[in-house]
Every structure is written in C-alpha cells, then in structure tokens.
Amino acid sequence: MNPLYNTGIRLYAFAAHVVSWRSPKVRKMIRGQHRTIETLGRRLGGKPGCIWFHASSLGEFEQGRPMIERLRREHPEKPILLSFFSPSGFEVRKNYPFVDAVVYLPFDTPHRVKRFLDAARPSMAIFIKYEFWGNYLQELRRRGIPTYIISSIFRPGQRFFRSVGGMFRNMLRCFDRLYVQDERSRRLLKLIGVENVTVAGDTRFDRVTDVMRTTVEIPGFPGFGDGAPLRFIAGSSWEADEDVYVPWLNAHPEVKFIIAPHEFNETRLERLRNRFNKPAILLSEWTGEIKRAKLSKGEIPERLKQVSGIIIDSFGKLASLYRYADVAYIGGGFGAGIHNLNEAAVYGMPVIFGPNHSKFKEASDLIACGGGFSIASKESFNATIGNLAASASRLRQAGNAAGQYIQDHLGATDLIYEDLFGVKLSSPIQEGNSDF
C-alpha cells in the first residue's frame, strides 16, 4: 500500500496501544495480537492449506458461521482458521469448536502481514462483509492465494465511489470474487470497473433460520407470559432505547416483557431493573428458582407467576428467547445503528427499531413488506406498539410478513459454498475426491 495508508495504520496501532492503558477491551486486543503467531504455530503446526475466515466482530462472524460449519461438516480434514479484529468477536468465540484456531488479526502493517501469512499459510482467504485491509489484500494477491468477500453490501457514499477513493478501489480489485447482498451493490461496483461480482444475498438469513430450528428451551419459559395479552422482548437494548419503551411498559401492567441489554454489568442491570414499576427479575434468578423448585416440565413456582419481566444477565441466550415473544424491539437505532433484526423476524413477529437504520438493507425491506416499523420518539413508539397490541389480526399479519421476508431470502450459503468449493450439500463426499 502507499506510504500514506501505512502511516495511517501505524498511527492507528500506536493510538490503540495508548488507549489500552485505560481500556480493558483494547488491552485484550493488543495482548491477543501478541499471541497470534504463537497460537498459529501451536494450533496449525505450520502446515499449509488452511481455509482462513476473517470477521471484524461478532456480527460479521454470525454471517460467516453457516459457511464455516458447512465446510467443517463436509470436509472435516480441512484446517480452518478464524480471525477477529474486535474483542467483541474474539472473546465470545475464542473457544469456537468448529475451527482449528481462533486468533486476533494483527494490525495491517507490511511486516505484521507477512509474519501472519507466513505462519498461517492459507490456501484460501474469505473476508466477511466489511473487512478491507489493504496490505493483507495485496499480499494475498501477490502470493496467489484466492481471496473472496461474502455478504458484502455497498452504498453510494462509501469511499470506494468517491473521486479520491482510488486507493480503496484498488483493494476491491484484490478479490477474486465479491459476493454481494443485492443488485444495487453489483451496479455500483460495475460503475468503478469491478465486475467479478455475484449477487448471492446475505448468509445471515440462513444463520438465523438454523438458530431458530435448533434453539434450546430455557427452563420455565414456556410458562412465562401465559395469559398475557402481549409478550414484548427488547434485544440488544441501550439506555436510549429504554427511554422510549420503558414508560409504555410501565403504563401497561398486563404486558409481559423480556429485556436483553446490549452490554451490562451489575450496576447497569440494577439500574435497569429499578426503572420498572412492576416485578422484574434477572434470568439467573428465574432459572435458579426453577431448578430449586423441581416441578414438572412446564410448571413454574407460584412466585414466578407474579413476575412481569425478565432481564437477561448472560450472553448467548437472546436468539433463543425471541421465540417466547409476540413483538420485538431491536436496540441501537438511537445510536450507531440497529442490531440484528433478522434474529427476531425469523420467529414470525413484527420488529420495531429506532431511526438510525439507513445502512441496514433488511430494515428498509421489512418496512416495505409490513413486518418492520421505524420509530423516532417515545410518542411514535407508543403509537406503533399500541396499534399492534390493539388488534390480534394486525399483529399476526405483521408477524407473518416478517417471517415470510426471511424465508424469501434463504440460500446465500448454498450459492457461495457451491461456487467456491464445487460440492453440493446433497452430494456425498468421496474420500480423496476433494475439490480443494
């Protein structure tokens, strides 16, 4: 890459080291990067030929996950490397059992890039959605390693399409193929001369459908909300979101609710619980009482029947909990952007979200089909939820639209997998007959 880019990356790395002195999250990333080469040697043994998947964070990993797990299922002999840039991905998935190694990706400086690729020795690199690191991409191309990006999406305002964006356009030309989510992305790329593009869709649709089909029942939850006219769930909730929906919940004691904060600690959980004027307990308290009661399956202790709300105090449960609700509010829309809408919509329920959703195609699509609703204030939330709660038929119609939207967009994983590896899911793999 040009000197300006490399200088920028070095300054970024220096700033991260400085910030790490007071940020535990960044400190984990820096320390993790220092262990990357050792981990690669220990877990991959210096053998060439691994398939390398890179995700910036946890959300991008979930998009790549269907591909990873299918590859492991159909080619268990093939080493798989998974890298993250953000601690929010690595720390949650560092023990992910479907790959051979999980590491932090070192900063994108020429020296670090060469050390990483010398240690990993991949036969293929697959980046997920938004990862464009110039030195990694150029070095992969120089070494002749096939490189792809999946579930990517492009918008006119991005730097690739600006008059001064030549350096970033060159990054795109390092990919052997780009698998994009929609036709608009393909047209934008064609305008700048990038034509090795396939409109494949978004693998997240496949992932959320897999999760829905394999969700594990939470003890006692089938009995939660019995008899309530509406069961409400808020996923990845921030305090700005709670300013919008908590007053409505407090004004409707008949509604049962589940709240999953985006991030939490003891102080955050207690502050959230104190916002409600009706009984709300933590998930750990709920499951603890269920376990101690030793009742028949589906029964819950009498005290828990009086609980109006449950606040989630552990990670990894949200995707399974959506099934116990009738309508979902997805957080983040009053901040940097909404979180995973599809994770809730797959259960056939309407989704409500804040105004900052312009970068999320699924938000616009769900609004268009009648399964999603954007709100900009407490008043517009009250009107939207009130309209849905007042009519069982409207609630059902909106939920059906959301569920059908997910069903109509399945298949990206199959298309990409078959294109890259040349093996259909239904075809038996003969020993010694791999297309790698």
C-alpha positions in Angstrom: 0.0 0.0 0.0 1.1 3.6 -0.4 3.0 5.4 2.4 0.1 7.5 3.4 -2.0 4.4 4.1 0.8 2.6 6.0 1.4 5.8 8.1 -2.3 5.9 9.0 -2.3 2.2 10.1 0.9 2.8 12.2 -0.7 5.8 13.9 -3.9 3.8 14.5 -1.8 1.0 16.1 0.1 3.5 18.3 -3.2 5.1 19.4 -4.6 1.7 20.3 -1.6 1.0 22.5 -2.1 4.3 24.2 -5.8 3.7 24.7 -5.1 0.2 26.0 -3.6 1.7 29.2 -7.1 2.6 30.3 -9.4 0.4 28.2 -9.6 -3.3 29.2 -11.2 -4.1 25.9 -8.5 -2.6 23.8 -5.9 -4.1 26.1 -7.3 -7.6 25.4 -6.9 -6.9 21.7 -3.3 -5.8 22.0 -2.3 -8.7 24.2 -4.2 -11.1 21.9 -2.4 -9.9 18.8 0.9 -10.5 20.6 -0.1 -14.2 21.0 -1.3 -14.7 17.4 1.8 -16.1 15.8 2.5 -18.5 18.7 -1.2 -19.7 18.5 -0.9 -20.3 14.8 2.2 -22.4 15.2 0.7 -24.4 18.0 -2.8 -24.9 16.5 -1.9 -25.3 12.8 1.5 -26.8 13.2 3.0 -24.8 10.3 1.1 -27.0 7.8 -0.1 -25.2 4.6 -3.6 -25.2 3.2 -5.9 -23.9 5.8 -9.1 -22.0 4.8 -8.9 -18.6 6.5 -12.1 -16.8 7.5 -11.8 -13.2 8.8 -14.6 -11.3 10.6 -14.3 -7.9 12.2 -16.6 -8.6 15.0 -19.3 -11.0 16.4 -22.0 -9.8 14.0 -19.8 -10.5 10.9 -18.8 -13.8 12.3 -22.5 -14.8 12.5 -22.7 -14.1 8.8 -19.8 -16.4 8.1 -20.8 -19.1 10.5 -23.0 -21.1 8.2 -20.2 -21.4 5.7 -17.7 -22.4 8.4 -19.9 -25.1 9.9 -20.8 -26.5 6.5 -17.2 -26.6 5.5 -16.3 -28.4 8.7 -19.2 -30.8 8.2 -18.4 -31.7 4.6 -14.6 -31.5 4.8 -13.5 -32.3 8.4 -10.0 -32.9 7.2 -9.5 -29.3 6.1 -7.9 -27.0 8.7 -9.9 -23.8 9.3 -8.6 -20.6 10.7 -10.8 -17.9 12.2 -9.6 -14.4 12.9 -11.2 -11.4 14.5 -10.2 -7.8 14.8 -12.5 -6.8 17.6 -12.5 -8.2 21.1 -16.3 -8.4 21.0 -15.9 -11.2 18.5 -12.8 -13.0 19.8 -13.6 -13.0 23.5 -17.0 -14.6 22.8 -15.8 -17.1 20.2 -12.2 -17.9 21.2 -13.3 -21.5 22.0 -15.5 -22.0 18.9 -15.3 -25.7 18.3 -15.8 -25.8 14.5 -12.3 -24.3 13.6 -8.8 -25.3 14.3 -7.6 -21.9 15.6 -9.1 -18.6 16.6 -6.8 -15.6 16.7 -6.7 -11.8 16.7 -5.7 -10.3 13.3 -2.6 -8.2 13.7 -2.6 -4.6 12.6 -2.3 -4.1 8.8 1.3 -3.1 8.5 3.5 -4.8 5.9 5.8 -6.6 8.4 2.9 -7.9 10.5 1.0 -9.0 7.4 3.9 -11.1 6.1 4.6 -12.7 9.5 0.9 -13.6 9.8 0.6 -15.1 6.4 3.9 -17.0 6.8 2.6 -18.6 9.9 -1.0 -19.2 8.7 -0.1 -20.4 5.2 -3.7 -20.3 4.0 -4.8 -21.8 0.7 -7.9 -19.5 0.6 -9.0 -16.4 2.4 -12.6 -15.4 2.9 -13.4 -12.0 4.4 -16.9 -11.2 5.7 -19.0 -8.2 4.8 -16.9 -5.0 5.6 -13.3 -6.0 6.0 -10.9 -4.2 3.6 -7.3 -4.2 4.8 -5.0 -3.0 2.0 -1.7 -4.7 2.9 -3.4 -8.1 3.7 -5.3 -8.0 0.4 -2.3 -7.0 -1.7 0.0 -9.6 -0.1 -2.6 -12.3 -0.6 -2.8 -11.4 -4.3 1.0 -11.3 -4.6 1.2 -14.8 -3.1 -1.5 -16.1 -5.5 -3.9 -17.0 -2.6 -7.6 -17.0 -3.8 -9.4 -14.3 -1.8 -13.1 -13.6 -1.5 -15.5 -11.4 0.4 -19.0 -12.6 1.3 -22.3 -11.0 2.3 -20.9 -7.6 1.4 -23.0 -4.6 0.7 -22.2 -1.3 -0.9 -23.7 2.2 -0.8 -23.0 5.3 -2.9 -21.5 7.3 -0.1 -18.7 4.8 0.6 -15.1 5.8 0.0 -14.8 3.4 -2.9 -17.1 5.6 -5.0 -15.5 9.0 -4.2 -13.3 10.8 -6.6 -10.3 10.5 -4.2 -11.0 6.8 -3.5 -8.6 5.2 -5.9 -6.6 3.5 -3.2 -9.7 1.9 -1.8 -10.9 0.8 -5.3 -7.6 -1.0 -5.7 -8.4 -3.0 -2.6 -11.5 -4.3 -4.2 -9.5 -5.5 -7.2 -7.6 -7.8 -5.0 -10.6 -10.1 -4.5 -11.0 -13.0 -6.9 -14.8 -12.6 -6.4 -17.1 -10.4 -4.4 -20.4 -12.0 -3.2 -22.7 -9.1 -2.5 -26.1 -8.9 -0.9 -28.1 -7.0 -3.6 -28.3 -5.9 -7.1 -27.6 -2.2 -6.2 -24.2 -3.2 -4.9 -23.4 -5.0 -8.1 -24.3 -2.0 -10.2 -22.2 0.4 -8.0 -19.2 -1.9 -8.4 -19.7 -2.1 -12.1 -19.5 1.7 -12.3 -15.9 1.6 -11.0 -14.9 -1.3 -13.2 -15.3 -4.1 -10.6 -17.2 -6.8 -12.4 -16.2 -10.1 -10.8 -19.3 -9.8 -8.6 -22.0 -12.3 -7.8 -25.3 -11.3 -6.2 -25.7 -14.0 -3.6 -27.7 -12.5 -0.8 -27.0 -12.4 2.9 -25.9 -15.5 4.7 -27.4 -14.1 7.9 -30.8 -15.3 6.7 -29.5 -18.9 6.7 -27.9 -18.4 10.1 -30.9 -17.1 11.9 -33.0 -19.9 10.4 -30.5 -22.5 11.6 -30.7 -20.9 15.1 -34.5 -21.0 15.1 -34.5 -24.7 14.3 -32.0 -25.6 16.9 -32.9 -23.3 19.8 -32.7 -24.8 23.3 -35.6 -24.3 25.6 -35.0 -22.1 28.5 -36.2 -23.8 31.8 -39.6 -22.5 32.8 -40.0 -20.1 29.8 -42.9 -21.9 28.1 -44.9 -20.8 31.2 -43.8 -17.2 31.1 -46.4 -14.9 29.8 -49.3 -17.4 29.9 -52.5 -15.4 29.8 -50.8 -12.1 29.0 -52.4 -10.2 26.0 -48.9 -9.4 24.7 -45.4 -10.6 25.3 -42.7 -8.0 24.4 -39.0 -8.5 24.0 -36.2 -5.9 23.6 -33.0 -7.3 22.1 -29.6 -5.5 22.3 -31.1 -2.7 24.3 -29.3 0.5 25.1 -30.4 3.1 27.7 -31.6 5.4 24.9 -33.9 2.6 23.7 -35.2 2.1 27.2 -36.1 5.8 27.4 -38.6 5.0 24.6 -40.2 1.8 25.6 -40.0 1.6 29.4 -42.7 4.2 30.0 -45.1 2.3 27.8 -44.4 -1.0 29.6 -44.9 0.7 33.0 -48.2 2.0 31.7 -49.4 -1.4 30.7 -49.1 -3.8 33.6 -50.8 -6.6 31.6 -47.9 -6.9 29.2 -45.1 -9.4 30.0 -41.6 -8.4 28.9 -38.0 -9.7 28.4 -35.1 -7.2 28.1 -31.7 -8.1 26.9 -29.2 -5.2 27.4 -26.6 -4.9 24.7 -23.8 -4.7 27.3 -24.2 -4.9 31.1 -22.6 -5.1 34.5 -24.1 -5.3 37.9 -24.7 -1.6 38.1 -26.3 -1.4 34.7 -28.6 -4.4 35.5 -29.7 -2.9 38.8 -30.4 0.5 37.2 -32.5 -1.1 34.5 -34.5 -3.2 37.0 -35.2 -0.1 39.0 -36.8 1.6 36.0 -39.9 -0.7 36.2 -42.8 -0.2 38.5 -43.7 -3.9 38.4 -41.8 -7.1 39.3 -38.8 -7.8 37.2 -36.1 -10.3 37.9 -32.8 -11.4 36.3 -32.7 -14.5 34.1 -30.2 -16.1 36.5 -32.7 -15.7 39.4 -35.5 -17.1 37.3 -33.6 -20.3 36.2 -32.3 -20.7 39.8 -35.8 -20.8 41.2 -37.0 -23.1 38.5 -34.1 -25.5 39.3 -34.7 -25.4 43.0 -38.4 -26.0 42.7 -38.0 -29.3 40.9 -41.5 -29.1 39.4 -42.9 -31.0 36.4 -41.8 -29.7 33.0 -43.7 -26.6 32.0 -44.7 -25.7 35.6 -43.3 -22.6 37.4 -43.3 -21.7 41.1 -46.2 -19.6 42.3 -43.9 -16.5 43.0 -42.6 -16.5 39.4 -46.2 -16.3 38.1 -46.3 -12.8 39.5 -43.2 -11.7 37.6 -43.9 -9.2 34.8 -40.4 -9.0 33.3 -37.1 -10.8 33.0 -33.8 -9.1 32.4 -31.1 -11.1 30.7 -27.8 -11.2 32.6 -25.9 -13.6 30.4 -24.7 -13.7 26.8 -25.7 -16.1 24.1 -29.4 -16.5 25.2 -31.1 -13.8 23.1 -31.6 -15.7 19.9 -33.4 -18.5 21.8 -35.5 -16.1 23.8 -37.2 -14.4 20.8 -39.5 -17.4 20.5 -41.2 -16.5 23.7 -42.5 -13.1 22.5 -45.1 -11.7 20.2 -43.4 -8.4 19.2 -39.7 -7.4 19.3 -37.9 -4.1 19.8 -34.4 -4.1 18.4 -31.9 -1.7 20.0 -29.2 0.5 18.7 -31.3 2.7 16.4 -30.8 5.8 18.6 -27.0 5.3 18.4 -24.6 4.0 15.8 -27.2 1.7 14.2 -29.6 -1.1 14.9 -28.6 -4.6 15.8 -29.8 -7.9 14.3 -33.4 -7.6 13.0 -33.4 -11.0 11.3 -32.7 -12.8 14.6 -36.2 -11.8 15.8 -38.1 -11.6 12.4 -37.4 -15.3 11.7 -39.8 -16.2 14.5 -42.6 -14.5 12.6 -43.0 -11.5 14.8 -43.0 -7.8 13.9 -39.9 -5.8 14.7 -39.7 -2.2 15.9 -36.5 -0.2 15.8 -35.0 3.3 16.1 -34.4 5.9 13.3 -30.7 5.1 12.5 -31.1 2.3 10.1 -30.2 3.7 6.7 -27.2 1.3 6.4 -29.3 -1.8 7.0 -31.0 -3.1 3.9 -33.1 -5.5 6.0 -34.7 -2.6 7.9 -35.9 -1.0 4.7 -37.1 -4.3 3.3 -39.0 -5.1 6.5 -40.7 -1.7 6.5 -41.6 -2.2 2.8 -43.2 -5.6 3.4 -45.1 -4.6 6.6 -43.0 -6.6 9.0 -40.9 -3.8 10.4 -41.6 -0.4 12.0 -39.2 2.5 12.4 -39.9 4.9 15.3 -38.2 8.2 16.1 -39.5 9.1 19.6 -41.4 7.8 22.6 -44.6 9.1 21.0 -44.1 7.2 17.8 -43.2 4.1 19.7 -46.4 4.4 21.7 -48.5 4.7 18.5 -46.8 1.8 16.8 -46.9 -0.7 19.7 -50.4 0.5 20.6 -51.7 -0.2 17.0 -50.2 -3.7 17.0 -51.4 -4.6 20.5 -54.9 -3.4 19.8 -55.5 -5.9 17.0 -54.6 -9.6 17.0 -55.1 -9.7 13.2 -52.7 -6.7 12.7 -50.1 -8.3 14.9 -50.4 -11.6 13.1 -50.3 -10.0 9.7 -47.2 -8.0 10.5 -45.5 -11.1 12.0 -46.3 -13.2 9.0 -44.8 -10.6 6.7 -41.6 -10.5 8.8 -41.3 -14.3 8.8 -42.0 -14.6 5.1 -39.3 -12.0 4.4 -36.8 -14.3 6.0 -38.0 -17.3 4.1 -37.8 -15.5 0.8 -34.1 -14.7 1.3 -32.7 -18.1 2.2 -30.0 -19.7 0.1 -26.9 -17.4 0.1 -24.8 -20.0 1.9 -25.6 -22.7 -0.6 -24.8 -20.5 -3.6 -21.5 -19.3 -2.3 -20.4 -22.6 -0.9 -21.1 -24.4 -4.2 -19.4 -21.7 -6.2 -16.2 -21.8 -4.0 -15.9 -25.5 -3.3 -17.9 -27.1 -6.2 -19.7 -29.5 -3.9 -23.5 -29.6 -3.5 -24.8 -30.2 0.0 -26.7 -33.3 -1.1 -23.7 -34.8 -2.8 -21.7 -37.4 -0.8 -18.0 -36.6 -0.4 -15.8 -39.4 -1.6 -12.6 -39.9 0.2 -9.7 -38.5 -1.8 -12.1 -36.6 -4.1 -12.0 -33.1 -2.6 -12.3 -30.1 -4.9 -9.7 -28.2 -2.9 
